[in-house]
């Protein structure tokens, strides 16, 4: 049973929904969030804050100073959309062709603006400070993404935060449930690209060439041994080859064959050695078949790891909002998130807010052209983030 006093009902909930729908109607891609960050800065100024704009290109920072000395917590929301054509038939459908908020970042920005308004109203009684971080380009991820861009721009040095909290509307959970998982709950995201080089020939005379397509085919199979034979079976590892390209005609053995894919892993030690293992397998297969392999292995997001002490605050807050039976502690995914860059430097927690509603047909997954959420998740997310912040600062 919920025990926290509700703060986001009536007009406040209407404001959350209206903000989310406005942002949903006008989605912007990573590092293009000019309108979105402008709305954020304007709203923060209206609250009496002094936002810093242009941090990490299009990010926004602001500080709420409490009336009493204490710790500082950073609250983060991402703002960017995806290059997807929306298929939802709703009044707030995207008006930007080929752009869609198909991952819920419009929800996150709306939630943090709502929480900011509440925290400003009670700042005099606040023990400590709150830094608001509206981040661009989460979908780009890793070294190319918005979290690293803001960090390189000095956001964390300016924030001087002792803890960091964020959330994500989560379509794998029905609305009304909240996930708080201690330790790794989102995976590291790596991308690989391999070009196999051989010698072209007529398909009727394969002995005259060195077939890179055969090398590629063997490598696709051999790479699965990274998970089945090279990794501890108790440490999850996913190897997915997702793109293959080769050839120009049915009767020509090509000079090159190309593949691209991703590797996902939770364990940091396994993550640290997987590139070496990957290259060993790929180059070994290529050499065995008298070909060469050009390997590009790129790091994306690191594992998203929640701090145990911070999870205790978030779990208690979630229980106060939705009731303890509705708090899940084993929500994990091989998806990635660049909030990991912040959690690597500051202890914190990334919270999953259930947003699925099967009775209303709101069941499509993240990054689907018909993705949409039950907007009660906005209320729950705002309540949980607010309560988590209060509990941490009071501790």
C-alpha positions as CSV (number, residue, x, y, z in Angstrom):
1,X,0.0,0.0,0.0
2,X,1.2,3.5,-0.8
3,X,2.3,5.6,2.2
4,X,3.9,8.7,0.5
5,X,1.7,11.8,0.2
6,X,0.9,12.2,-3.5
7,X,2.2,15.4,-5.1
8,X,1.5,14.8,-8.8
9,X,-2.2,14.6,-9.1
10,X,-4.8,16.9,-10.6
11,X,-3.3,20.0,-12.2
12,X,0.2,18.8,-11.5
13,X,-0.4,15.5,-13.3
14,X,-2.1,17.4,-16.2
15,X,1.1,19.5,-16.5
16,X,3.3,16.4,-16.6
17,X,1.1,14.9,-19.4
18,X,0.9,18.2,-21.3
19,X,4.7,18.7,-21.2
20,X,5.3,15.1,-22.3
21,X,2.8,15.4,-25.2
22,X,4.3,18.6,-26.4
23,X,7.8,17.1,-26.4
24,X,6.5,14.0,-28.1
25,X,4.9,16.1,-30.9
26,X,8.2,17.8,-31.6
27,X,11.0,15.2,-31.2
28,X,14.6,16.1,-31.9
29,X,17.6,13.8,-32.5
30,X,20.8,13.7,-30.4
31,X,22.6,17.0,-30.2
32,X,19.8,18.6,-32.1
33,X,17.6,19.2,-29.1
34,X,17.4,23.0,-29.6
35,X,13.7,23.4,-29.0
36,X,13.6,20.9,-26.2
37,X,16.5,22.4,-24.3
38,X,15.1,25.8,-24.9
39,X,11.8,24.7,-23.2
40,X,13.7,23.2,-20.3
41,X,15.8,26.4,-19.8
42,X,12.7,28.6,-20.0
43,X,10.8,26.5,-17.5
44,X,13.8,26.5,-15.1
45,X,14.2,30.2,-15.3
46,X,10.5,30.6,-14.5
47,X,11.2,28.7,-11.3
48,X,13.8,31.2,-10.3
49,X,16.8,29.1,-11.3
50,X,19.8,30.0,-13.4
51,X,20.2,27.3,-15.9
52,X,23.5,26.6,-17.7
53,X,22.8,25.9,-21.4
54,X,25.0,24.4,-24.1
55,X,26.7,21.9,-21.8
56,X,27.7,19.0,-24.0
57,X,26.4,21.0,-26.9
58,X,22.7,21.0,-26.1
59,X,22.5,19.9,-22.4
60,X,21.2,21.9,-19.6
61,X,22.2,22.1,-15.9
62,X,20.7,23.9,-13.0
63,X,21.2,23.9,-9.2
64,X,18.6,24.0,-6.5
65,X,20.2,25.2,-3.3
66,X,18.6,24.0,-0.1
67,X,18.1,26.1,3.0
68,X,20.2,23.7,5.1
69,X,23.7,22.4,4.5
70,X,24.0,18.8,3.3
71,X,24.9,16.5,0.4
72,X,24.3,17.1,-3.3
73,X,22.4,14.8,-5.5
74,X,22.3,14.9,-9.3
75,X,19.0,14.1,-11.1
76,X,19.3,13.2,-14.8
77,X,16.8,13.0,-17.6
78,X,17.6,12.4,-21.3
79,X,16.0,14.5,-24.0
80,X,16.7,13.0,-27.5
81,X,14.4,11.1,-29.8
82,X,15.1,8.4,-32.5
83,X,15.1,8.4,-36.3
84,X,11.9,6.5,-36.6
85,X,8.6,7.2,-38.5
86,X,5.9,7.2,-35.9
87,X,2.8,5.0,-36.6
88,X,0.7,5.9,-33.6
89,X,-2.6,7.6,-34.4
90,X,-2.7,10.0,-31.5
91,X,-3.3,13.8,-31.2
92,X,0.3,14.2,-30.0
93,X,1.8,12.2,-32.9
94,X,5.3,13.4,-34.1
95,X,5.1,16.4,-36.4
96,X,8.8,16.0,-37.3
97,X,9.1,13.5,-40.2
98,X,11.3,10.6,-39.5
99,X,11.7,11.6,-35.8
100,X,9.9,9.9,-32.9
101,X,10.1,9.7,-29.1
102,X,10.1,5.9,-29.3
103,X,12.0,5.3,-26.0
104,X,10.3,7.6,-23.5
105,X,12.8,10.4,-23.2
106,X,10.0,12.9,-23.5
107,X,8.6,11.3,-20.4
108,X,11.9,11.6,-18.5
109,X,12.2,15.3,-19.3
110,X,8.7,16.0,-18.3
111,X,9.2,14.1,-15.0
112,X,12.3,15.9,-14.1
113,X,10.7,19.3,-14.8
114,X,7.9,18.3,-12.5
115,X,10.2,17.2,-9.8
116,X,12.2,20.4,-10.2
117,X,9.1,22.5,-9.6
118,X,8.3,20.6,-6.4
119,X,11.9,20.8,-5.1
120,X,12.1,24.5,-5.7
121,X,8.9,25.0,-3.7
122,X,10.4,23.2,-0.7
123,X,14.0,24.4,-1.1
124,X,14.0,26.4,2.1
125,X,13.5,23.1,4.1
126,X,15.8,21.1,1.9
127,X,18.9,19.6,3.5
128,X,21.5,19.8,0.8
129,X,21.4,20.6,-2.9
130,X,20.0,19.2,-6.1
131,X,21.6,19.4,-9.5
132,X,19.2,19.0,-12.5
133,X,20.9,17.4,-15.5
134,X,19.0,17.4,-18.8
135,X,21.1,15.4,-21.1
136,X,21.2,15.2,-24.9
137,X,22.1,12.3,-27.2
138,X,21.6,9.3,-25.0
139,X,20.8,7.2,-28.0
140,X,24.2,7.8,-29.5
141,X,25.8,6.2,-26.4
142,X,29.3,5.6,-25.3
143,X,32.1,8.0,-26.2
144,X,29.8,9.6,-28.9
145,X,26.9,10.2,-26.6
146,X,25.5,13.0,-24.5
147,X,26.6,11.8,-21.1
148,X,30.3,11.8,-22.1
149,X,29.8,15.1,-23.9
150,X,28.5,16.8,-20.7
151,X,31.2,15.1,-18.6
152,X,33.9,16.4,-21.0
153,X,32.3,19.8,-20.7
154,X,32.8,19.8,-16.9
155,X,29.3,19.0,-15.8
156,X,30.3,16.7,-13.0
157,X,33.0,19.0,-11.7
158,X,30.4,21.8,-11.6
159,X,27.8,19.6,-10.0
160,X,30.1,18.2,-7.2
161,X,27.4,15.6,-6.6
162,X,27.6,12.9,-3.9
163,X,24.9,10.7,-5.6
164,X,23.1,10.4,-8.9
165,X,19.6,9.3,-9.7
166,X,17.8,8.7,-12.9
167,X,14.9,6.7,-14.2
168,X,13.5,5.1,-17.4
169,X,9.9,4.3,-18.3
170,X,10.0,0.6,-18.8
171,X,7.7,-1.3,-21.2
172,X,8.7,-4.7,-19.8
173,X,6.9,-3.8,-16.6
174,X,3.2,-3.1,-16.2
175,X,2.3,0.4,-15.0
176,X,2.2,0.4,-11.2
177,X,5.4,-1.6,-10.9
178,X,8.8,-0.2,-10.2
179,X,12.2,-1.9,-10.7
180,X,15.2,-1.2,-8.5
181,X,18.0,-3.7,-9.1
182,X,21.2,-3.7,-7.1
183,X,24.4,-4.1,-9.2
184,X,24.4,-4.4,-13.0
185,X,21.0,-4.1,-14.6
186,X,21.9,-2.8,-18.1
187,X,24.7,-4.3,-20.2
188,X,27.8,-2.9,-21.8
189,X,27.3,-2.2,-25.5
190,X,30.1,-2.9,-27.9
191,X,30.0,-2.8,-31.7
192,X,32.2,-4.7,-34.1
193,X,32.8,-4.5,-37.8
194,X,34.9,-7.0,-39.7
195,X,36.0,-7.0,-43.4
196,X,37.3,-10.3,-44.7
197,X,39.7,-9.9,-47.6
198,X,40.4,-12.7,-50.0
199,X,40.9,-13.0,-53.8
200,X,38.1,-12.8,-56.3
201,X,37.4,-15.5,-58.8
202,X,34.8,-17.0,-61.1
203,X,32.3,-19.0,-59.0
204,X,32.9,-22.0,-61.3
205,X,36.7,-21.9,-60.5
206,X,36.9,-21.4,-56.7
207,X,40.4,-22.9,-56.6
208,X,41.7,-19.7,-58.4
209,X,40.5,-17.5,-55.5
210,X,40.4,-17.2,-51.7
211,X,36.8,-17.0,-50.7
212,X,36.0,-14.3,-48.1
213,X,32.3,-15.3,-48.0
214,X,33.3,-18.8,-46.6
215,X,35.5,-17.1,-44.0
216,X,32.7,-14.8,-43.0
217,X,30.2,-17.7,-42.7
218,X,32.6,-19.7,-40.5
219,X,33.3,-16.6,-38.3
220,X,29.6,-16.1,-37.7
221,X,29.3,-19.6,-36.3
222,X,32.7,-19.5,-34.5
223,X,31.9,-16.3,-32.7
224,X,29.1,-18.0,-30.7
225,X,31.8,-19.9,-28.9
226,X,32.7,-16.7,-27.1
227,X,29.5,-17.2,-25.1
228,X,29.3,-21.0,-25.1
229,X,33.0,-21.9,-24.5
230,X,35.0,-18.9,-23.6
231,X,32.8,-17.2,-20.9
232,X,31.7,-18.5,-17.5
233,X,28.1,-19.7,-18.2
234,X,27.0,-17.9,-15.1
235,X,28.1,-14.6,-16.6
236,X,25.7,-13.5,-19.3
237,X,27.1,-12.7,-22.7
238,X,25.3,-12.0,-26.0
239,X,27.1,-12.0,-29.4
240,X,24.8,-10.9,-32.3
241,X,25.9,-10.6,-35.9
242,X,23.3,-8.4,-37.4
243,X,24.5,-7.3,-40.8
244,X,26.2,-9.2,-43.7
245,X,27.3,-7.9,-47.0
246,X,29.2,-9.6,-49.9
247,X,29.2,-10.0,-53.6
248,X,27.7,-8.4,-56.7
249,X,26.6,-11.3,-58.9
250,X,25.7,-15.0,-58.6
251,X,28.7,-16.2,-60.4
252,X,31.5,-14.1,-58.9
253,X,33.5,-14.9,-55.7
254,X,34.0,-11.4,-54.3
255,X,37.2,-9.8,-53.0
256,X,35.7,-8.9,-49.7
257,X,32.9,-9.8,-47.3
258,X,31.7,-7.6,-44.5
259,X,29.8,-8.1,-41.2
260,X,28.6,-6.0,-38.3
261,X,27.1,-6.7,-35.0
262,X,27.1,-6.2,-31.2
263,X,28.3,-7.8,-28.0
264,X,26.5,-7.3,-24.7
265,X,27.8,-8.2,-21.3
266,X,27.2,-7.3,-17.6
267,X,30.4,-8.5,-16.0
268,X,33.2,-5.8,-16.0
269,X,36.1,-8.4,-16.1
270,X,34.6,-10.3,-19.0
271,X,33.9,-7.0,-20.7
272,X,37.5,-6.0,-20.3
273,X,38.9,-9.1,-22.1
274,X,36.2,-9.7,-24.7
275,X,37.8,-7.6,-27.5
276,X,41.0,-9.7,-27.3
277,X,38.9,-12.9,-27.5
278,X,36.9,-11.6,-30.4
279,X,39.9,-10.7,-32.4
280,X,41.5,-14.1,-31.7
281,X,38.5,-16.0,-33.1
282,X,38.0,-13.8,-36.1
283,X,41.6,-13.6,-37.2
284,X,42.1,-17.3,-36.5
285,X,39.2,-18.2,-38.8
286,X,40.4,-15.9,-41.5
287,X,43.9,-17.3,-41.4
288,X,42.6,-20.9,-41.5
289,X,40.8,-20.1,-44.7
290,X,43.7,-18.1,-46.3
291,X,42.0,-14.7,-45.9
292,X,42.7,-11.6,-43.9
293,X,40.5,-9.8,-41.5
294,X,40.3,-6.0,-40.8
295,X,38.7,-5.7,-37.4
296,X,37.1,-2.6,-35.9
297,X,35.9,-3.1,-32.3
298,X,34.3,-0.1,-30.7
299,X,33.3,0.4,-27.1
300,X,29.8,1.9,-26.5
301,X,28.1,2.1,-23.1
302,X,29.7,0.5,-20.1
303,X,27.6,-1.7,-17.8
304,X,25.0,0.3,-15.9
305,X,25.7,-0.6,-12.3
306,X,23.4,0.5,-9.4
307,X,25.0,1.2,-6.0
308,X,23.6,-1.0,-3.2
309,X,23.2,1.9,-0.7
310,X,21.5,4.1,-3.3
311,X,19.2,1.2,-4.2
312,X,18.1,1.0,-0.6
313,X,16.9,4.7,-0.7
314,X,15.2,4.1,-4.1
315,X,13.6,0.9,-3.0
316,X,12.1,2.4,0.1
317,X,10.9,5.4,-1.9
318,X,9.2,3.1,-4.5
319,X,7.6,1.0,-1.8
320,X,6.2,4.2,-0.3
321,X,4.7,5.2,-3.6
322,X,3.4,1.9,-5.1
323,X,3.5,-0.5,-2.2
324,X,6.3,-3.0,-1.4
325,X,4.7,-5.9,-3.3
326,X,4.9,-3.8,-6.5
327,X,8.7,-3.2,-6.3
328,X,10.8,-5.6,-8.4
329,X,14.4,-6.2,-7.5
330,X,15.6,-8.4,-10.5
331,X,14.8,-6.2,-13.5
332,X,17.7,-6.7,-16.0
333,X,18.3,-6.2,-19.7
334,X,21.0,-6.6,-22.3
335,X,20.0,-3.1,-23.5
336,X,22.5,-0.3,-22.8
337,X,22.3,3.2,-21.3
338,X,24.9,6.0,-21.2
339,X,23.8,7.0,-17.7
340,X,26.5,4.3,-17.0
341,X,29.1,7.0,-17.6
342,X,27.8,9.0,-14.7
343,X,27.2,6.0,-12.4
344,X,30.8,4.9,-13.1
345,X,32.0,8.1,-11.4
346,X,29.2,8.8,-8.8
347,X,27.3,6.2,-6.8
348,X,23.7,6.1,-7.8
349,X,20.7,4.2,-9.1
350,X,18.8,4.0,-12.3
351,X,15.2,3.1,-11.7
352,X,12.7,1.3,-14.0
353,X,9.2,2.7,-14.0
354,X,6.6,0.4,-15.4
355,X,4.7,1.9,-18.4
356,X,3.0,-1.0,-20.1
357,X,-0.8,-1.4,-20.2
358,X,-2.1,-4.4,-22.1
359,X,-5.8,-3.5,-21.7
360,X,-5.1,-0.3,-23.6
361,X,-2.8,-1.8,-26.2
362,X,0.2,0.0,-24.9
363,X,2.5,-3.0,-25.3
364,X,4.9,-2.1,-28.1
365,X,8.6,-2.2,-27.0
366,X,11.1,0.6,-27.0
367,X,12.3,1.7,-30.4
368,X,9.1,0.4,-32.1
369,X,7.2,2.9,-34.3
370,X,4.1,2.3,-32.2
371,X,5.8,2.7,-28.8
372,X,3.6,4.6,-26.3
373,X,3.2,4.6,-22.6
374,X,0.5,4.6,-20.0
375,X,0.9,8.2,-18.8
376,X,0.2,7.2,-15.2
377,X,3.9,6.2,-15.3
378,X,4.7,9.9,-15.4
379,X,3.0,10.4,-12.0
380,X,4.6,7.3,-10.5
381,X,8.0,8.2,-11.9
382,X,7.8,11.8,-10.5
383,X,6.7,10.6,-7.1
384,X,9.5,7.9,-6.9
385,X,12.2,10.3,-8.0
386,X,11.1,13.0,-5.6
387,X,10.8,10.6,-2.7
388,X,14.2,9.0,-3.5
389,X,15.8,12.5,-3.5
390,X,14.2,13.4,-0.2
391,X,15.2,10.2,1.5
392,X,18.8,10.4,0.3
393,X,19.3,14.1,1.3
394,X,17.7,13.4,4.7
395,X,20.0,10.4,5.4
